[in-house]
Amino acid sequence: MTGHSRWKTLRTASLREEAAEHPEYIQAGLDLQLGDMIRSRRIELGLTQAEVARRANISQPALSRIEGGGGVPTLAMLDRLARAMETTFTITVARNAAA
């Protein structure tokens, strides 16, 4: 059974490597990073999701999705979120080195 266990380990590692290079997984990682940054700033300011959502004129579930990486806000929505938290978001657009 040692061979089978090693095969499973190698297969899992191979899948991780493939996933790490797949554009959709890369995008999902970026979406999660953005959501984490928004959540961190909101918590740092001591605001609830409901407060920020009301101030930004979006629903609380929409903000929850953004913070969880499941929804990507438009630039206009990012602007409203920044204003709601009285903060500034700096967006850097860069060409992917792999492209």
N, CA, C and O atoms as CSV, one atom per row, in Angstrom:
chain,resi,resn,atom,element,x,y,z
A,1,MET,N,N,0.805,-1.200,0.000
A,1,MET,CA,C,0.000,0.000,0.000
A,1,MET,C,C,0.842,1.255,0.000
A,1,MET,O,O,0.314,2.340,-0.242
A,2,THR,N,N,2.103,1.148,0.257
A,2,THR,CA,C,2.955,2.327,0.282
A,2,THR,C,C,2.966,3.002,-1.077
A,2,THR,O,O,2.945,4.230,-1.153
A,3,GLY,N,N,2.999,2.225,-2.156
A,3,GLY,CA,C,2.999,2.792,-3.506
A,3,GLY,C,C,1.745,3.600,-3.782
A,3,GLY,O,O,1.826,4.681,-4.365
A,4,HIS,N,N,0.585,3.095,-3.373
A,4,HIS,CA,C,-0.675,3.788,-3.588
A,4,HIS,C,C,-0.684,5.123,-2.847
A,4,HIS,O,O,-1.116,6.140,-3.390
A,5,SER,N,N,-0.211,5.112,-1.622
A,5,SER,CA,C,-0.168,6.338,-0.817
A,5,SER,C,C,0.740,7.368,-1.480
A,5,SER,O,O,0.405,8.552,-1.539
A,6,ARG,N,N,1.875,6.921,-1.972
A,6,ARG,CA,C,2.818,7.840,-2.639
A,6,ARG,C,C,2.190,8.391,-3.912
A,6,ARG,O,O,2.344,9.574,-4.214
A,7,TRP,N,N,1.484,7.549,-4.662
A,7,TRP,CA,C,0.825,8.016,-5.886
A,7,TRP,C,C,-0.188,9.105,-5.559
A,7,TRP,O,O,-0.244,10.127,-6.242
A,8,LYS,N,N,-0.997,8.891,-4.508
A,8,LYS,CA,C,-1.989,9.892,-4.112
A,8,LYS,C,C,-1.309,11.202,-3.738
A,8,LYS,O,O,-1.800,12.277,-4.083
A,9,THR,N,N,-0.194,11.123,-3.040
A,9,THR,CA,C,0.547,12.329,-2.648
A,9,THR,C,C,1.067,13.060,-3.878
A,9,THR,O,O,0.950,14.282,-3.972
A,10,LEU,N,N,1.637,12.324,-4.813
A,10,LEU,CA,C,2.161,12.935,-6.034
A,10,LEU,C,C,1.038,13.540,-6.870
A,10,LEU,O,O,1.193,14.625,-7.431
A,11,ARG,N,N,-0.084,12.845,-6.953
A,11,ARG,CA,C,-1.230,13.335,-7.716
A,11,ARG,C,C,-1.773,14.625,-7.105
A,11,ARG,O,O,-2.103,15.568,-7.824
A,12,THR,N,N,-1.864,14.662,-5.786
A,12,THR,CA,C,-2.344,15.863,-5.102
A,12,THR,C,C,-1.407,17.030,-5.365
A,12,THR,O,O,-1.865,18.142,-5.628
A,13,ALA,N,N,-0.109,16.796,-5.297
A,13,ALA,CA,C,0.870,17.847,-5.564
A,13,ALA,C,C,0.760,18.328,-7.004
A,13,ALA,O,O,0.849,19.526,-7.271
A,14,SER,N,N,0.568,17.400,-7.926
A,14,SER,CA,C,0.423,17.760,-9.341
A,14,SER,C,C,-0.820,18.620,-9.564
A,14,SER,O,O,-0.765,19.604,-10.301
A,15,LEU,N,N,-1.921,18.263,-8.945
A,15,LEU,CA,C,-3.151,19.046,-9.082
A,15,LEU,C,C,-2.968,20.457,-8.524
A,15,LEU,O,O,-3.461,21.423,-9.107
A,16,ARG,N,N,-2.270,20.579,-7.407
A,16,ARG,CA,C,-2.007,21.901,-6.834
A,16,ARG,C,C,-1.188,22.751,-7.795
A,16,ARG,O,O,-1.478,23.932,-7.983
A,17,GLU,N,N,-0.170,22.159,-8.400
A,17,GLU,CA,C,0.668,22.896,-9.345
A,17,GLU,C,C,-0.156,23.345,-10.545
A,17,GLU,O,O,-0.031,24.485,-10.992
A,18,GLU,N,N,-0.998,22.457,-11.071
A,18,GLU,CA,C,-1.841,22.813,-12.208
A,18,GLU,C,C,-2.805,23.928,-11.833
A,18,GLU,O,O,-3.011,24.863,-12.607
A,19,ALA,N,N,-3.394,23.831,-10.652
A,19,ALA,CA,C,-4.346,24.839,-10.202
A,19,ALA,C,C,-3.663,26.180,-10.003
A,19,ALA,O,O,-4.235,27.226,-10.311
A,20,ALA,N,N,-2.445,26.151,-9.491
A,20,ALA,CA,C,-1.729,27.399,-9.231
A,20,ALA,C,C,-1.473,28.177,-10.521
A,20,ALA,O,O,-1.362,29.402,-10.487
A,21,GLU,N,N,-1.379,27.495,-11.638
A,21,GLU,CA,C,-1.099,28.157,-12.907
A,21,GLU,C,C,-2.362,28.482,-13.702
A,21,GLU,O,O,-2.286,29.216,-14.688
A,22,HIS,N,N,-3.499,27.965,-13.309
A,22,HIS,CA,C,-4.734,28.156,-14.060
A,22,HIS,C,C,-5.257,29.573,-13.842
A,22,HIS,O,O,-5.380,30.007,-12.697
A,23,PRO,N,N,-5.568,30.311,-14.920
A,23,PRO,CA,C,-6.004,31.708,-14.796
A,23,PRO,C,C,-7.213,31.915,-13.889
A,23,PRO,O,O,-7.288,32.923,-13.186
A,24,GLU,N,N,-8.152,30.985,-13.893
A,24,GLU,CA,C,-9.330,31.148,-13.042
A,24,GLU,C,C,-8.977,31.039,-11.563
A,24,GLU,O,O,-9.561,31.736,-10.734
A,25,TYR,N,N,-8.028,30.172,-11.226
A,25,TYR,CA,C,-7.594,30.060,-9.840
A,25,TYR,C,C,-6.803,31.290,-9.428
A,25,TYR,O,O,-6.910,31.758,-8.294
A,26,ILE,N,N,-6.013,31.807,-10.348
A,26,ILE,CA,C,-5.270,33.040,-10.069
A,26,ILE,C,C,-6.251,34.171,-9.801
A,26,ILE,O,O,-6.079,34.925,-8.843
A,27,GLN,N,N,-7.277,34.296,-10.634
A,27,GLN,CA,C,-8.282,35.346,-10.453
A,27,GLN,C,C,-9.029,35.170,-9.140
A,27,GLN,O,O,-9.293,36.147,-8.440
A,28,ALA,N,N,-9.366,33.943,-8.805
A,28,ALA,CA,C,-10.059,33.686,-7.542
A,28,ALA,C,C,-9.194,34.119,-6.361
A,28,ALA,O,O,-9.700,34.675,-5.386
A,29,GLY,N,N,-7.903,33.865,-6.450
A,29,GLY,CA,C,-6.987,34.296,-5.391
A,29,GLY,C,C,-6.952,35.808,-5.256
A,29,GLY,O,O,-6.911,36.336,-4.145
A,30,LEU,N,N,-6.968,36.505,-6.388
A,30,LEU,CA,C,-6.988,37.968,-6.357
A,30,LEU,C,C,-8.298,38.488,-5.774
A,30,LEU,O,O,-8.300,39.453,-5.010
A,31,ASP,N,N,-9.409,37.851,-6.134
A,31,ASP,CA,C,-10.717,38.232,-5.585
A,31,ASP,C,C,-10.727,38.079,-4.062
A,31,ASP,O,O,-11.255,38.929,-3.345
A,32,LEU,N,N,-10.140,36.988,-3.584
A,32,LEU,CA,C,-10.066,36.760,-2.140
A,32,LEU,C,C,-9.195,37.806,-1.452
A,32,LEU,O,O,-9.519,38.269,-0.359
A,33,GLN,N,N,-8.088,38.177,-2.098
A,33,GLN,CA,C,-7.209,39.197,-1.523
A,33,GLN,C,C,-7.938,40.530,-1.404
A,33,GLN,O,O,-7.837,41.201,-0.377
A,34,LEU,N,N,-8.665,40.914,-2.438
A,34,LEU,CA,C,-9.414,42.162,-2.402
A,34,LEU,C,C,-10.442,42.126,-1.278
A,34,LEU,O,O,-10.547,43.077,-0.503
A,35,GLY,N,N,-11.187,41.058,-1.186
A,35,GLY,CA,C,-12.178,40.919,-0.124
A,35,GLY,C,C,-11.552,40.988,1.260
A,35,GLY,O,O,-12.102,41.613,2.167
A,36,ASP,N,N,-10.400,40.345,1.421
A,36,ASP,CA,C,-9.699,40.381,2.710
A,36,ASP,C,C,-9.275,41.803,3.063
A,36,ASP,O,O,-9.370,42.213,4.219
A,37,MET,N,N,-8.807,42.552,2.068
A,37,MET,CA,C,-8.380,43.934,2.318
A,37,MET,C,C,-9.563,44.810,2.736
A,37,MET,O,O,-9.446,45.622,3.653
A,38,ILE,N,N,-10.688,44.642,2.067
A,38,ILE,CA,C,-11.876,45.425,2.409
A,38,ILE,C,C,-12.352,45.062,3.813
A,38,ILE,O,O,-12.655,45.947,4.613
A,39,ARG,N,N,-12.419,43.760,4.116
A,39,ARG,CA,C,-12.854,43.310,5.440
A,39,ARG,C,C,-11.901,43.832,6.521
A,39,ARG,O,O,-12.351,44.329,7.554
A,40,SER,N,N,-10.606,43.723,6.291
A,40,SER,CA,C,-9.624,44.177,7.276
A,40,SER,C,C,-9.785,45.661,7.572
A,40,SER,O,O,-9.734,46.077,8.730
A,41,ARG,N,N,-9.979,46.458,6.528
A,41,ARG,CA,C,-10.143,47.897,6.728
A,41,ARG,C,C,-11.431,48.194,7.493
A,41,ARG,O,O,-11.448,49.044,8.383
A,42,ARG,N,N,-12.500,47.496,7.146
A,42,ARG,CA,C,-13.782,47.695,7.834
A,42,ARG,C,C,-13.651,47.370,9.310
A,42,ARG,O,O,-14.120,48.132,10.156
A,43,ILE,N,N,-13.021,46.252,9.630
A,43,ILE,CA,C,-12.850,45.830,11.021
A,43,ILE,C,C,-11.929,46.799,11.758
A,43,ILE,O,O,-12.171,47.150,12.913
A,44,GLU,N,N,-10.875,47.223,11.075
A,44,GLU,CA,C,-9.942,48.194,11.661
A,44,GLU,C,C,-10.674,49.474,12.085
A,44,GLU,O,O,-10.334,50.091,13.095
A,45,LEU,N,N,-11.671,49.855,11.307
A,45,LEU,CA,C,-12.448,51.052,11.606
A,45,LEU,C,C,-13.571,50.797,12.608
A,45,LEU,O,O,-14.239,51.731,13.052
A,46,GLY,N,N,-13.775,49.531,12.959
A,46,GLY,CA,C,-14.815,49.180,13.925
A,46,GLY,C,C,-16.221,49.279,13.360
A,46,GLY,O,O,-17.169,49.551,14.096
A,47,LEU,N,N,-16.362,49.060,12.056
A,47,LEU,CA,C,-17.662,49.149,11.394
A,47,LEU,C,C,-18.216,47.759,11.114
A,47,LEU,O,O,-17.464,46.815,10.871
A,48,THR,N,N,-19.525,47.646,11.152
A,48,THR,CA,C,-20.166,46.381,10.806
A,48,THR,C,C,-20.422,46.357,9.297
A,48,THR,O,O,-20.386,47.390,8.628
A,49,GLN,N,N,-20.679,45.165,8.785
A,49,GLN,CA,C,-21.042,45.046,7.377
A,49,GLN,C,C,-22.303,45.853,7.088
A,49,GLN,O,O,-22.398,46.522,6.059
A,50,ALA,N,N,-23.260,45.788,7.992
A,50,ALA,CA,C,-24.523,46.500,7.789
A,50,ALA,C,C,-24.299,48.005,7.691
A,50,ALA,O,O,-24.915,48.671,6.859
A,51,GLU,N,N,-23.417,48.545,8.541
A,51,GLU,CA,C,-23.132,49.986,8.503
A,51,GLU,C,C,-22.499,50.392,7.176
A,51,GLU,O,O,-22.925,51.355,6.539
A,52,VAL,N,N,-21.488,49.649,6.776
A,52,VAL,CA,C,-20.788,49.979,5.527
A,52,VAL,C,C,-21.726,49.812,4.342
A,52,VAL,O,O,-21.745,50.656,3.446
A,53,ALA,N,N,-22.493,48.748,4.327
A,53,ALA,CA,C,-23.423,48.507,3.220
A,53,ALA,C,C,-24.447,49.634,3.113
A,53,ALA,O,O,-24.739,50.109,2.015
A,54,ARG,N,N,-24.985,50.058,4.240
A,54,ARG,CA,C,-25.976,51.147,4.235
A,54,ARG,C,C,-25.334,52.430,3.710
A,54,ARG,O,O,-25.919,53.121,2.876
A,55,ARG,N,N,-24.146,52.746,4.192
A,55,ARG,CA,C,-23.447,53.960,3.755
A,55,ARG,C,C,-23.099,53.918,2.268
A,55,ARG,O,O,-23.123,54.946,1.591
A,56,ALA,N,N,-22.774,52.722,1.763
A,56,ALA,CA,C,-22.380,52.564,0.359
A,56,ALA,C,C,-23.568,52.320,-0.563
A,56,ALA,O,O,-23.416,52.224,-1.781
A,57,ASN,N,N,-24.759,52.221,0.040
A,57,ASN,CA,C,-25.986,51.986,-0.726
A,57,ASN,C,C,-25.941,50.656,-1.492
A,57,ASN,O,O,-26.324,50.574,-2.659
A,58,ILE,N,N,-25.459,49.620,-0.794
A,58,ILE,CA,C,-25.502,48.259,-1.327
A,58,ILE,C,C,-26.106,47.380,-0.234
A,58,ILE,O,O,-26.261,47.819,0.905
A,59,SER,N,N,-26.442,46.157,-0.577
A,59,SER,CA,C,-27.006,45.264,0.435
A,59,SER,C,C,-25.877,44.651,1.272
A,59,SER,O,O,-24.740,44.525,0.818
A,60,GLN,N,N,-26.220,44.282,2.483
A,60,GLN,CA,C,-25.238,43.626,3.356
A,60,GLN,C,C,-24.786,42.294,2.760
A,60,GLN,O,O,-23.596,41.985,2.821
A,61,PRO,N,N,-25.689,41.488,2.183
A,61,PRO,CA,C,-25.223,40.245,1.553
A,61,PRO,C,C,-24.243,40.496,0.391
A,61,PRO,O,O,-23.322,39.709,0.171
A,62,ALA,N,N,-24.449,41.591,-0.345
A,62,ALA,CA,C,-23.514,41.905,-1.436
A,62,ALA,C,C,-22.130,42.205,-0.869
A,62,ALA,O,O,-21.124,41.749,-1.411
A,63,LEU,N,N,-22.077,42.969,0.217
A,63,LEU,CA,C,-20.789,43.265,0.858
A,63,LEU,C,C,-20.162,41.989,1.406
A,63,LEU,O,O,-18.950,41.800,1.310
A,64,SER,N,N,-20.974,41.123,1.974
A,64,SER,CA,C,-20.474,39.848,2.485
A,64,SER,C,C,-19.839,39.019,1.366
A,64,SER,O,O,-18.777,38.424,1.549
A,65,ARG,N,N,-20.501,38.985,0.207
A,65,ARG,CA,C,-19.953,38.245,-0.943
A,65,ARG,C,C,-18.616,38.845,-1.381
A,65,ARG,O,O,-17.670,38.111,-1.668
A,66,ILE,N,N,-18.536,40.167,-1.433
A,66,ILE,CA,C,-17.290,40.826,-1.839
A,66,ILE,C,C,-16.180,40.478,-0.853
A,66,ILE,O,O,-15.073,40.117,-1.253
A,67,GLU,N,N,-16.481,40.590,0.431
A,67,GLU,CA,C,-15.475,40.291,1.449
A,67,GLU,C,C,-15.050,38.828,1.411
A,67,GLU,O,O,-13.919,38.504,1.772
A,68,GLY,N,N,-15.933,37.952,0.985
A,68,GLY,CA,C,-15.615,36.531,0.898
A,68,GLY,C,C,-14.976,36.131,-0.414
A,68,GLY,O,O,-14.668,34.958,-0.622
A,69,GLY,N,N,-14.772,37.091,-1.302
A,69,GLY,CA,C,-14.148,36.792,-2.589
A,69,GLY,C,C,-15.110,36.255,-3.621
A,69,GLY,O,O,-14.687,35.842,-4.702
A,70,GLY,N,N,-16.401,36.250,-3.312
A,70,GLY,CA,C,-17.383,35.686,-4.229
A,70,GLY,C,C,-18.011,36.694,-5.161
A,70,GLY,O,O,-18.765,36.325,-6.062
A,71,GLY,N,N,-17.714,37.944,-4.960
A,71,GLY,CA,C,-18.252,38.985,-5.825
A,71,GLY,C,C,-17.185,40.018,-6.073
A,71,GLY,O,O,-16.479,40.421,-5.149
A,72,VAL,N,N,-17.059,40.446,-7.294
A,72,VAL,CA,C,-16.049,41.437,-7.641
A,72,VAL,C,C,-16.746,42.778,-7.841
A,72,VAL,O,O,-17.583,42.918,-8.732
A,73,PRO,N,N,-16.400,43.766,-7.012
A,73,PRO,CA,C,-17.063,45.060,-7.135
A,73,PRO,C,C,-16.580,45.827,-8.374
A,73,PRO,O,O,-15.440,45.681,-8.814
A,74,THR,N,N,-17.472,46.634,-8.912
A,74,THR,CA,C,-17.079,47.532,-9.990
A,74,THR,C,C,-16.248,48.658,-9.398
A,74,THR,O,O,-16.182,48.810,-8.179
A,75,LEU,N,N,-15.623,49.436,-10.245
A,75,LEU,CA,C,-14.858,50.581,-9.755
A,75,LEU,C,C,-15.769,51.573,-9.039
A,75,LEU,O,O,-15.381,52.163,-8.031
A,76,ALA,N,N,-16.985,51.755,-9.563
A,76,ALA,CA,C,-17.940,52.656,-8.920
A,76,ALA,C,C,-18.305,52.151,-7.528
A,76,ALA,O,O,-18.427,52.941,-6.591
A,77,MET,N,N,-18.480,50.835,-7.389
A,77,MET,CA,C,-18.822,50.279,-6.089
A,77,MET,C,C,-17.634,50.402,-5.136
A,77,MET,O,O,-17.824,50.689,-3.954
A,78,LEU,N,N,-16.419,50.192,-5.629
A,78,LEU,CA,C,-15.237,50.375,-4.791
A,78,LEU,C,C,-15.156,51.816,-4.295
A,78,LEU,O,O,-14.790,52.068,-3.147
A,79,ASP,N,N,-15.500,52.754,-5.170
A,79,ASP,CA,C,-15.504,54.161,-4.773
A,79,ASP,C,C,-16.521,54.397,-3.657
A,79,ASP,O,O,-16.224,55.082,-2.678
A,80,ARG,N,N,-17.718,53.828,-3.805
A,80,ARG,CA,C,-18.747,53.986,-2.763
A,80,ARG,C,C,-18.316,53.337,-1.455
A,80,ARG,O,O,-18.561,53.886,-0.381
A,81,LEU,N,N,-17.675,52.170,-1.536
A,81,LEU,CA,C,-17.187,51.499,-0.328
A,81,LEU,C,C,-16.104,52.338,0.354
A,81,LEU,O,O,-16.093,52.475,1.577
A,82,ALA,N,N,-15.203,52.892,-0.440
A,82,ALA,CA,C,-14.145,53.738,0.123
A,82,ALA,C,C,-14.751,54.949,0.832
A,82,ALA,O,O,-14.343,55.293,1.941
A,83,ARG,N,N,-15.714,55.585,0.195
A,83,ARG,CA,C,-16.374,56.748,0.809
A,83,ARG,C,C,-17.117,56.333,2.079
A,83,ARG,O,O,-17.102,57.060,3.072
A,84,ALA,N,N,-17.761,55.176,2.052
A,84,ALA,CA,C,-18.505,54.691,3.214
A,84,ALA,C,C,-17.581,54.450,4.408
A,84,ALA,O,O,-17.986,54.597,5.561
A,85,MET,N,N,-16.334,54.077,4.114
A,85,MET,CA,C,-15.369,53.818,5.182
A,85,MET,C,C,-14.414,54.998,5.384
A,85,MET,O,O,-13.453,54.914,6.148
A,86,GLU,N,N,-14.703,56.110,4.674
A,86,GLU,CA,C,-13.871,57.309,4.755
A,86,GLU,C,C,-12.397,56.963,4.590
A,86,GLU,O,O,-11.551,57.342,5.400
A,87,THR,N,N,-12.120,56.237,3.525
A,87,THR,CA,C,-10.765,55.786,3.253
A,87,THR,C,C,-10.498,55.892,1.758
A,87,THR,O,O,-11.383,56.267,0.989
A,88,THR,N,N,-9.310,55.571,1.362
A,88,THR,CA,C,-8.925,55.604,-0.046
A,88,THR,C,C,-8.394,54.235,-0.438
A,88,THR,O,O,-7.589,53.640,0.278
A,89,PHE,N,N,-8.848,53.749,-1.569
A,89,PHE,CA,C,-8.290,52.525,-2.137
A,89,PHE,C,C,-7.399,52.929,-3.297
A,89,PHE,O,O,-7.809,53.704,-4.161
A,90,THR,N,N,-6.205,52.414,-3.318
A,90,THR,CA,C,-5.299,52.648,-4.431
A,90,THR,C,C,-5.271,51.382,-5.268
A,90,THR,O,O,-4.974,50.297,-4.767
A,91,ILE,N,N,-5.579,51.529,-6.528
A,91,ILE,CA,C,-5.644,50.378,-7.423
A,91,ILE,C,C,-4.468,50.446,-8.384
A,91,ILE,O,O,-4.250,51.458,-9.048
A,92,THR,N,N,-3.725,49.369,-8.447
A,92,THR,CA,C,-2.600,49.275,-9.351
A,92,THR,C,C,-2.952,48.304,-10.451
A,92,THR,O,O,-3.347,47.168,-10.186
A,93,VAL,N,N,-2.810,48.742,-11.672
A,93,VAL,CA,C,-3.060,47.872,-12.810
A,93,VAL,C,C,-1.693,47.537,-13.395
A,93,VAL,O,O,-0.935,48.425,-13.786
A,94,ALA,N,N,-1.394,46.248,-13.447
A,94,ALA,CA,C,-0.090,45.824,-13.936
A,94,ALA,C,C,-0.267,44.628,-14.853
A,94,ALA,O,O,-1.200,43.839,-14.705
A,95,ARG,N,N,0.624,44.514,-15.777
A,95,ARG,CA,C,0.604,43.372,-16.667
A,95,ARG,C,C,1.145,42.158,-15.929
A,95,ARG,O,O,2.167,42.226,-15.246
A,96,ASN,N,N,0.440,41.052,-16.083
A,96,ASN,CA,C,0.853,39.802,-15.465
A,96,ASN,C,C,2.159,39.361,-16.106
A,96,ASN,O,O,2.279,39.345,-17.331
A,97,ALA,N,N,3.136,39.002,-15.280
A,97,ALA,CA,C,4.441,38.578,-15.792
A,97,ALA,C,C,4.347,37.342,-16.666
A,97,ALA,O,O,5.189,37.137,-17.541
A,98,ALA,N,N,3.328,36.510,-16.441
A,98,ALA,CA,C,3.171,35.279,-17.221
A,98,ALA,C,C,2.542,35.536,-18.589
A,98,ALA,O,O,2.597,34.679,-19.470
A,99,ALA,N,N,1.948,36.711,-18.765
A,99,ALA,CA,C,1.248,37.002,-20.027
A,99,ALA,C,C,2.189,37.322,-21.148
A,99,ALA,O,O,1.749,37.586,-22.267
